[in-house]
């Protein structure tokens, strides 16, 4: 089992990548909200749980799913 599929950026699948970008963007937005002394939207921290679940599901697909050959068309 190739555990580098959990942390190497070029080995991540779309779900993992979206989750990581989501965490970074959510954290950035939260930082801006705090810097502007604005109240945090109710339930904002649930976003992090959603990103975590998406990352875990993507990781399971990446680790245990059938390796695909991308979107290439093979002609025999």
KADAGI-V628614 format. One record per residue. N is the residue number from 1. SS is DSSP state (alpha for helix, beta for strand, coil for the rest). PSI is psi in whole degrees, -180 to 180 (999 if undefined). NEAR is the number of other C-alpha atoms within 8 Angstrom. Layout:
n=N ss=SS psi=PSI near=NEAR
n=N ss=SS psi=PSI near=NEAR
//
This chain:
n=1 ss=coil psi=132 near=3
n=2 ss=coil psi=96 near=5
n=3 ss=alpha psi=-10 near=7
n=4 ss=alpha psi=-14 near=7
n=5 ss=alpha psi=-5 near=11
n=6 ss=alpha psi=-20 near=8
n=7 ss=coil psi=-22 near=8
n=8 ss=coil psi=121 near=8
n=9 ss=alpha psi=-38 near=6
n=10 ss=alpha psi=-3 near=4
n=11 ss=alpha psi=-4 near=9
n=12 ss=coil psi=149 near=14
n=13 ss=coil psi=179 near=9
n=14 ss=alpha psi=-41 near=7
n=15 ss=alpha psi=-44 near=12
n=16 ss=alpha psi=-43 near=13
n=17 ss=alpha psi=-45 near=11
n=18 ss=alpha psi=-42 near=8
n=19 ss=alpha psi=-43 near=12
n=20 ss=alpha psi=-43 near=10
n=21 ss=alpha psi=-39 near=8
n=22 ss=alpha psi=-43 near=9
n=23 ss=alpha psi=-45 near=10
n=24 ss=alpha psi=-46 near=8
n=25 ss=alpha psi=-40 near=8
n=26 ss=alpha psi=-42 near=10
n=27 ss=alpha psi=-39 near=8
n=28 ss=alpha psi=-43 near=8
n=29 ss=alpha psi=-40 near=8
n=30 ss=alpha psi=-38 near=9
n=31 ss=alpha psi=-44 near=8
n=32 ss=alpha psi=-43 near=8
n=33 ss=alpha psi=-44 near=11
n=34 ss=alpha psi=-40 near=10
n=35 ss=alpha psi=-32 near=7
n=36 ss=coil psi=4 near=6
n=37 ss=coil psi=39 near=6
n=38 ss=coil psi=153 near=7
n=39 ss=coil psi=139 near=6
n=40 ss=coil psi=136 near=8
n=41 ss=coil psi=142 near=5
n=42 ss=coil psi=131 near=4
n=43 ss=coil psi=10 near=6
n=44 ss=coil psi=-39 near=7
n=45 ss=coil psi=-16 near=6
n=46 ss=alpha psi=-24 near=7
n=47 ss=alpha psi=-42 near=9
n=48 ss=alpha psi=-37 near=9
n=49 ss=alpha psi=-42 near=8
n=50 ss=alpha psi=-44 near=8
n=51 ss=alpha psi=-39 near=12
n=52 ss=alpha psi=-46 near=9
n=53 ss=alpha psi=-43 near=8
n=54 ss=alpha psi=-41 near=11
n=55 ss=alpha psi=-43 near=13
n=56 ss=alpha psi=-45 near=9
n=57 ss=alpha psi=-43 near=9
n=58 ss=alpha psi=-38 near=12
n=59 ss=alpha psi=-42 near=14
n=60 ss=alpha psi=-43 near=9
n=61 ss=alpha psi=-40 near=8
n=62 ss=alpha psi=-39 near=10
n=63 ss=alpha psi=-40 near=10
n=64 ss=alpha psi=-9 near=6
n=65 ss=coil psi=163 near=7
n=66 ss=coil psi=132 near=4
n=67 ss=coil psi=127 near=4
n=68 ss=coil psi=166 near=4
n=69 ss=coil psi=31 near=5
n=70 ss=coil psi=-153 near=4
n=71 ss=coil psi=36 near=4
n=72 ss=coil psi=144 near=5
n=73 ss=coil psi=126 near=4
n=74 ss=coil psi=131 near=4
n=75 ss=coil psi=128 near=3
n=76 ss=coil psi=999 near=2
//
